Amino acid sequence: MADKDKSSTTDPKCFVLDTNVLLHNPNALFAFDDNQVVIPFTVIEELDRFKTENNDIGRNARQCIRHLDRLRVRGDLTQGAKWSNGGNGHDGTIRIDLGAHDVPDALRTETADNRIIAVAWQLKQAGRRTVFISKDLNARIKSDALGIRTEDFEAQKVDADRLYSGYAETTLPGNVIDELYSERMLPLEKLAPYLIRQEADGSETPLDLQPNQFLVMHDDQDDSHGGLARRLADTEHCIPITGPRRPVFGILPRNSQQIMAIDLLLDDEVKLVTLLGMAGTGKTLIAIAAGMLKTLNEERYDKLLVARPIMPMGRDIGYLPGDKDEKLAAWMQPIFDNLAYLLSTRGSSFQTAESHTPEQRIQKLLLDGKLVLEPLTYIRGRSIPHQFMIVDEAQNLTPHEVKTIASRVGEGTKLVLTGDIAQIDNPYLDQSSNGLSYLVEHMKGEAIIGHVTLAKTERSELASLAAERL
């Protein structure tokens, strides 16, 4: 058995990639700088099996195969083809490994995972600095048990425990709060002495308020006195936030975070809004309510487009009967439930002469083209101008898929993504690697971007208790 000391710390590492990494992000081939990326031959076979699928997995498989085909022109892939990262000094090598032969008994069972792990094991035995990269938990456990250094694909991960919430809290004199509301604007320099963040070790650091970030203010002398402000885009001023004066398509916010969310949703200058929150916080309902108000009442947008990824919770029920609309109805039922509430006599005053029930009103909006419900499968390749677009359950999307959606947005369109990163049904995503978390963390600080994490469940007393205790 080769000893670890055979390899030098100056030698390039060998990163052995599992199939799921490339299906998650085909550009992972080029994410390891001037090291060697090793693709087991079994991974090529699995990419070939997935390439015919008409979904993002199939598209990613085809994209990865195209990358490898272009590299094939540069050199023999079995020996290692070099690639350059745009002149930044990182020139790596990508190699296809034909497979290991002498493997331990634990890997003798003929499975794709075992053949892939065997390649990493053989490289390690040869004294190479080897790292096995996989998004499959079980594959990582197996390879780690064999003494192989094993990691998840970290290039697009964020720290979920310190994820940007979209607001901060501070305690300050009551006269500063009063000045904000009386003047309708306050320079950041007046708030700066009170913008302090408490670190985990007990120390204090200045808080840099991001564009469109909210500030929850508490009076240092009077617990009943407070306020809510937002830094106006990328200016050096904060404006007071009081919440909507009238119901937003029949609903009023029930807590400060919902006030923040509605403020961003109704601001036409904010082109992208992300809403995070556990079940029952109202993120989807208020997003749809704002979209209905902006589309139907104010006619600011041509139509309201609501999309969801087709990702079942638990065991899939298989193929659904009917045409496209009938199949889609099962996946979009949560959206129909919110629409029915908003279009009910209790939820909204919006009525038409031809229809009376909420279901009839929904059908009329669909027939008139004012409301469009679609799975995300049909979004790719489109340009979407002048629409209020909501993507629900966005926590089930990869960073690559979120980028694809955002790049579809045309002139005059507002994009809203909602989701709960604690309820992810995609087996290869978690709270740190999903596209919604990635988007929140990497887009903060831009003048046209806004985000709020909703924390309080308002659906019902039972829903609130279940979200807290279960």
N, C-alpha and C positions, 0 to 999 in steps of 0.2 A: 504493500500500500504506500502511495506517495505521501511524503510529509508536506505539511503546509509551508515549511520554510524553504521549499524548493523554489517558490515564486518570489520575485523581488517586488517590493512596493512600488518600484518605478515601472514595472511592466504594465501594459494596458490590461484592464479587466475584461473578462468575457461575460457579457450579459446574455443569458439564454432566455429567450422570450417564449412564453406560452401563447397558444392560439388566442385566448380570450383577451390578451393585451392588445393584439393587432386588430381584433374585432371591435374593441373598445375605442381605439384610436390608431388608425393605420400609420400616422406620422410618428408613432412610438419608435419606429425603425431608426429615426434620426435624433432621438432624445438623449443619447448617451455620449455625446461629444466625441473625443478622439479615442474611445475604447472600441472593442470589437463586439458587435452584436451577432449572436449566433442563433440561426433559425433552424431548429430540427426539421428533418425531412417530413416528419409526421405533421408538423404545423402546415407545411405546404399542401399536404393532402387534405387536411381539414379546411383550409381556406378554399380549396377547390370544391369541397362539398357545400360550403356556405355561399359561394359566389352567385348561385342561381336564385337565391332568395330575394324577393322584391320588397326589401325593407332596409333599415339602416345597417343591419348586420351584413346583409348581402352587399350593400354598397361599399361598406368598409373593407370587406374581403376583396372585392374587385379593385378598390383603390390600392390596397397593399400589394396585390399581384402586379398591378401596373408599375408601382414603385420598384419592385424586384425585377421586372422586365427591363426597365430603363437602366438599372444597375448592371444587368447582365451584359449590356453593351460595353460597359467600362472594364469589365474583367470577369474572370472565371469565378462564379459565385461559390463554388465548392472550395476555392482557395482563398476567397475573400476579395470583394470588390470595394474599392475606396470611394468615398463620397466627400464633398467639401461643403461646409456650412457657411458659404458666402464670404469667405476670406477673413473670418474672425479667429483663425488659428486652430479651429477644431475640425480635423479631418479624420473621420472614423472609417471603420471597415465593417462590412456586412457579409456574413458567410453563412452558407447553408451546410449543415452537418448531416451526413448521410445516415447517421445513427450509431449507437453503441452496440458492441457485441458481448464483451465480457462484463456482465452486470451482476450485482448481488442478488441473492435469492428473493429479496423483498420486491424486486422489479421484474421478476421473470414472468409474472402474469401478463399476458399479451393485451394491454390496453393502451390507448393513445396517451393517457397521462403518464403511464410508466415509461413508455418509449421516449417521451419528451424529457422527463426527469433523468432518465438514463444518460442522455447526452450531457446534462450538467454534471452528473456524477462522474462520468468518464473524464471530462475536462478537469475536474477537481483532482481526480486520481493522478492525472498527468502533471499536476503541480501548477496548474493555471489558477489565477485569481478569478474565481467563478462566482457569479451571482445569478440565481434563478429568479426571474420576474414573472409573477402570475397574479391574476385577480381571483383565482379559485382558492378559497380557504383550504379545502382539503388537499389540493396539490401542494400548497405551501407547507402544510403540516407534514406531509409525506417526505418532501425534500428536506425539510429541516431535521426530521428524524434521521435522515441519512447523513447528516453533518454538512449539508450544503447551505451556504449563506443564501437566505431566501427573503425576498421583499415583494411588497405590492408595487404597482406602478404609481410612483409618487409625483410625477411631473405635473399633474393637474389637481393635486390635492390642496385643500386649505385646512386651517385649524378650525374645526367645527365648534370647539369650546369657546373660541374667541371671535366668532363670526360677527361681522358688523351688524348691529341691530337697527341702525337708522336713527337712533336718538340717544341722548345723554341726559343725565340729571345733575342738577346743581342746587346749592343753597346760597341765597344771596339776600341783600337787604330789600325790604318791601318797596322802597322808593324807586329802586331800579326797575322792578316789575311794573310799577305804576307809570314810570316814564316810557317804557316800551309801549304800553297800550295807549297812552295819551298822545305820544308823538307818532305812533303807527310804524316806527322804525327806530332801531338802535344800533349804533356802530359797534362792531365786534370788540374794539379796544375798550369800551366801557364794561363789557362782559368778561374780558380776558382775566382779570384778577380772580374771578370766581369759577373759571373753567379749569377745574383740577380733577385729575383722574386718580383714583385709589388703585394702586397695584396690588398684586397678590401678596407681596412681601411686606405690605403696610406702608410703603413709600408713596409719595405723591409726585405726579408728573403733569405738566401742562396738557390740557385737552385741546387738540386741534379740531375745531368744528368743521366738518366736511360740507361742501355745497349741498343744499337741500336736506341737511341733517337737522333733526328737531332737537329742541332743548326744553326739558321739563324743569320748570323753575319752582322752588319752594322758598317761602318767606322764612328767614332765619329767626323771626320773632313770633310769627303767627302761623300755626299749622293749617288754618283754614284759608289762607291766602296763598295763591300761587298763579302760575301762568304757563303758557305754551308758546314757543317761538320756533321759527325755522330760518336757517341761514338762506338768504335769497340767492339761489343759483350760485354763481361764483363771485358775487359781490362781497363787500366787507361789512354787510349789514344783516341784522336779523329783523324779521317782521313778526307781529303777533298772530297767533292762530286761534280762532274762536270757534271753529267748526261751522258747518252749513247752517244758515238761518232758516232754511226750509228743508223738508224731507227730501232726500235724494231718491227719487223714484219710489217714494213711499216709505223709506226707512231713514232712521236717525241713528247716528253713532251712539254706542252705549259706554264707551270708555275712551281714554285719551289716545290709545293706539289706533282705534278705529277713526278717530278724528284726524290723526296724522295721515292714515291711509287715504281717506276721502279727500283730504287737502291735495295730496299728490295726484290722485286719480282725476280730479277736476281741473288741474292746472295744465293747460294745453302746451305750456312751454316745457314740461317734463315729458319726454318722449318714451321713456322706458321706466316702468314701475315694477318692482319685485316685492311680493308680499309673502312672508314666511309665517307659519303659525300652525299649532296643533289643531286637531279636529274640533270644529265648533267655534273657532275664533272669528268666523264671519268673513274670512278673506275672499272666498269665491263669491259670496252673496253681494258684498259691497262693490266688488270689481264689476260684476254684471249690472248692478244697480247704476253705477256711474256710467258704464257703457251705454245702457238704455237711455239714461238722461241725455248724454252727449249726442247720441245717434237719433233718437226719436223726438225728444223735446227741443233740444237746441239745434239739431241738424248740423252739428259741427263735423260729423263724420258720415260717410255715405252708408256704411253698414256696420253692424256688430258681428265680428267673427269670433267664435268660441271653438277652441280645439283642445283635444286631449290625446295623450299617447295611449295606444292600445296595449295596456299592460294589466293583466288580471291580478287580483289579490288571491293568493292561495292557488288551489288546483284549477286549471282552466276547464271550462265546460265544453270545449271543442267548438266545432263549426256551428254557426247560428243560421237558422233558416231565413229565407226572404231575400229581397233585393238589398242594394247598398244602404238605403235609408232605413229599412227595417233592421238590418244588422247593426247599424250605427246607433239606433235608438237605445239598445241595451247598454252600450258603453257610455252614452251621453245622458243616461237617466238622472244622475246628480245635477246636471245642468238644467234639465227639464224641471226638476223639483224646484230649483231656485227661480227659474223663469215663471213657473206657475204661481209661486208665492208673490213675486213682484207684480204679476199681472192680475192677481186676485183683487177683489174689491177692498180687502184689508191692506194689501200690499201697495196698491197704486191706483191712481185715478185715471190711468190710461185706458180708454175704451174706444171701441169702434162701433159703428152703426150695424155692421154685418155680423158681429160676433159678441158673445156674452160670456161664455166660460173661459177660464184661463187657457185651456187646451186649444179652443178655437182661436183665441188671440195669437197664441204661439204659431199655429198653422198659418194664419194670415200673414204674420211677419215673415215666416219662411217663404211663403209664396210670393210676397212682395219683394223679396231679396234684401230686406232690411236686417234680417237675422240669418246668419250662416253658421251651421254646426258641422264641423269636419274633424276627422281623425288627422293626426299630424302626418300620416302617410302621404296625404295629398298636398302638403305644403311645399315640399321640396320642388325647386324649379320655377316657382311662381314669384311674381312681384305683387306686393300687396299695398297699394296706395290708398290714402284717405279712408282708413278703416280703424275702428277701435278693436284691437285684436287681443284676446285673452287666451293664454295657454294655461290650462288647469293641470294639476298633478305634475308640475314641471320637475319635481324631485326625481322622477323616473327617467330623466333625460341625461345623456352624457354631455360633458362640456362641448364636444364636437357637434352634437345635435342642437344644443342651445345656440351655438355660433351659426349654424345653418339657418335656424329660425330667425335670429336677429338680422341676418343678412338678407332675408326676404322682404324686410320692411321697406316700403316705398315712401315717397314724399307724402307728408301729411298724416301718417299713420302713428297711432300710439300703441305701444306693446306693453301688455301686463302679464307677468308670470306669477302664478301662485303655487304654493305647495307646502308640504309638511315633511321636512327632512328626517323626521323620526319614523315615518311610514313609507319606506322605500321598497317597492316590489321587484325592482330590477336586481337580479342575483349578483351582478358584478359592480354594483354601486353601493356606497355607504354615505354617511353624513358628511364626510370630508371630500369625497370624489364625485358626487353628483353634479350635474350641470347647473342646477339652481344655486347651490352654495358657491360654486366656482364663479358664476356670474355676479353674485352679490359682492364677493370679495374683490374681484378684479375690475368692476365698473364703478365702484364707489369713488366719489370725488369729482365726477364729471357733472357739468352744469345741467345736462338734460336727463340725468339719472336720479331716481329716488327709490328709497327702500324703507320698509318698516317690518319689524318682527312683532307680530301680535301674540300676546302671551296669555290673555284671559279668555276662557271659553264662555260664550254667551248663548250657545244653542239651547241649553236647558240645565237645570240643576244636576240631573243625572249625567248628562254629557260632560259637564265640568268635573264632577266627581270621578267619572271613569277616566278622563284624560289625566287627572292628577294622581289617582291611586293605582291604576292598572298599567 
